[in-house]
Amino acid sequence: MTALTLSNIHKSFGKVEVLSDVSLTVEEGEFVVFVGPSGCGKSTLLRVIAGLEDATSGTVEIGGEIVNSTPPAKRGIAMVFQSYALYPHLTVRDNMGLGLKQEKQPKSVIKERVDAAVQMLDLASYADRHPSDLSGGQRQRVAIGRAIVRQPKLFLFDEPLSNLDAALRMNTRIEIAALHRKLSASMIYVTHDQTEAMTLADKIVVLRDGRVEQVGSPMELYNNPANRFVAGFLGAPAMNFLAHGPLPVADGGTLGIRPEHLRLTPEGRLTGTVTHVERLGGDTNLLVRTEANEAITVRLFGQDSTEVGATIALDFDDHAAFRFDLQGQRLR
Ligand SMILES: Nc1ncnc2c1ncn2[C@@H]1O[C@H](COP(=O)(O)OP(=O)(O)OP(=O)(O)O)[C@@H](O)[C@H]1O
């Protein structure tokens, strides 16, 4: 069954169109990530799904029902924001149960669901604390718990990890993935972070300037980007684009080679000078200026002793290179 269908969604604020003809589906149990640069319309799209904004045109269908005129609270969705939005004067338990209390659910149901969420999110020892006595990661778990207890048809996450530090981001990311497996719920997750998109999604929707650029599984998009924008957005370090590469491309086009597909060789088709070395411990990134004066990144697996200033030769397998035309469309 399809959890969500968006058909030809347009959204304008005054004369400015911020969503343009967005159509997509989220299947039951699917984890879908909306990704794209700041201002591309991700949050607006999520808010249209939630009912916090009205679409200018197009339809929103949740669980087979058109919900354009259904108020947010009746759409069967629960939203988790980056700003937690917890009530400071309520305990963890009461924050989680508040939505159910407002729905006038019986006390026994509230207790049962809150207890289950507290267990699932490993919050048992914090259940009677107030939000001010919790870490950022714990507060975010409470906000997720508040969504879980409502047993929504669809979870919406709006950049839930952006207030957390790097280590906590990774832990919480893994917890969200585990939660998705446990609940088998349909989830939509908004981020501008390509790592979150790659690691969490069953399906990624890449947005740019309010339009869908490409939809597919993380590996489909990584291995088979439709255009230069998607190719450059997914993958870290980002793909190299060469206007003067060693393979022919159409006039004004570029050759795309991922940093991890370049290798050091005694004689290669690309030569250049190393301008910077990043030793990451396990792996090494070389920043190189090619003979044609283009900046590229080379990802070497393992440790490497290349020094800044070295002249190096690089090569790659032709089948790992992408060609893009002047407009950035992929050439096959
Ligand atoms: N209420 C509003 N009135 C006018 N313009 C708005 C409104 N809300 C959003 N916009 C504009 O719509 C565009 C898309 O905004 P949106 O917040 O959806 O982008 P985003 O992809 O979520 O960005 P970010 O990653 O920075 O949160 C932006 O140009 C923004 O300025």
The ligand as an SDF file (V2000), in Angstrom:
LIG
                    3D

 31 33  0  0  0  0  0  0  0  0999 V2000
    6.5000   31.6830    4.8540 N   0  0  0  0  0  0  0  0  0  0  0  0
    7.3150   31.9920    3.8210 C   0  0  0  0  0  0  0  0  0  0  0  0
    7.1610   33.1340    3.1220 N   0  0  0  0  0  0  0  0  0  0  0  0
    7.9620   33.4440    2.0830 C   0  0  0  0  0  0  0  0  0  0  0  0
    8.9570   32.6610    1.6500 N   0  0  0  0  0  0  0  0  0  0  0  0
    9.1670   31.5100    2.2990 C   0  0  0  0  0  0  0  0  0  0  0  0
    8.3620   31.1070    3.4170 C   0  0  0  0  0  0  0  0  0  0  0  0
    8.8100   29.9000    3.8530 N   0  0  0  0  0  0  0  0  0  0  0  0
    9.8420   29.5670    3.0480 C   0  0  0  0  0  0  0  0  0  0  0  0
   10.0590   30.5230    2.1150 N   0  0  0  0  0  0  0  0  0  0  0  0
   11.0930   30.4760    1.0490 C   0  0  0  0  0  0  0  0  0  0  0  0
   10.9160   29.2750    0.3370 O   0  0  0  0  0  0  0  0  0  0  0  0
   12.1680   28.7220   -0.0470 C   0  0  0  0  0  0  0  0  0  0  0  0
   12.2810   27.3020    0.4490 C   0  0  0  0  0  0  0  0  0  0  0  0
   12.3850   27.3020    1.8610 O   0  0  0  0  0  0  0  0  0  0  0  0
   12.5140   25.9640    2.7090 P   0  0  0  0  0  0  0  0  0  0  0  0
   12.5990   26.3480    4.1510 O   0  0  0  0  0  0  0  0  0  0  0  0
   11.4440   25.0320    2.3140 O   0  0  0  0  0  0  0  0  0  0  0  0
   13.8980   25.4140    2.2000 O   0  0  0  0  0  0  0  0  0  0  0  0
   14.8030   24.2390    2.7910 P   0  0  0  0  0  0  0  0  0  0  0  0
   15.2340   23.4430    1.6250 O   0  0  0  0  0  0  0  0  0  0  0  0
   14.0700   23.5260    3.8690 O   0  0  0  0  0  0  0  0  0  0  0  0
   16.0090   25.0520    3.3770 O   0  0  0  0  0  0  0  0  0  0  0  0
   16.8990   24.7970    4.6980 P   0  0  0  0  0  0  0  0  0  0  0  0
   17.7020   23.5580    4.4600 O   0  0  0  0  0  0  0  0  0  0  0  0
   17.7500   26.0310    4.7550 O   0  0  0  0  0  0  0  0  0  0  0  0
   15.9430   24.6860    5.8450 O   0  0  0  0  0  0  0  0  0  0  0  0
   13.2170   29.6650    0.5090 C   0  0  0  0  0  0  0  0  0  0  0  0
   13.6430   30.5010   -0.5180 O   0  0  0  0  0  0  0  0  0  0  0  0
   12.5050   30.4140    1.5870 C   0  0  0  0  0  0  0  0  0  0  0  0
   13.0500   31.6950    1.7670 O   0  0  0  0  0  0  0  0  0  0  0  0
  1  2  1  0
  2  3  1  0
  2  7  2  0
  3  4  2  0
  4  5  1  0
  5  6  2  0
  6  7  1  0
  6 10  1  0
  7  8  1  0
  8  9  2  0
  9 10  1  0
 10 11  1  0
 11 12  1  0
 11 30  1  0
 12 13  1  0
 13 14  1  0
 13 28  1  0
 14 15  1  0
 15 16  1  0
 16 17  2  0
 16 18  1  0
 16 19  1  0
 19 20  1  0
 20 21  2  0
 20 22  1  0
 20 23  1  0
 23 24  1  0
 24 25  2  0
 24 26  1  0
 24 27  1  0
 28 29  1  0
 28 30  1  0
 30 31  1  0
M  END
$$$$
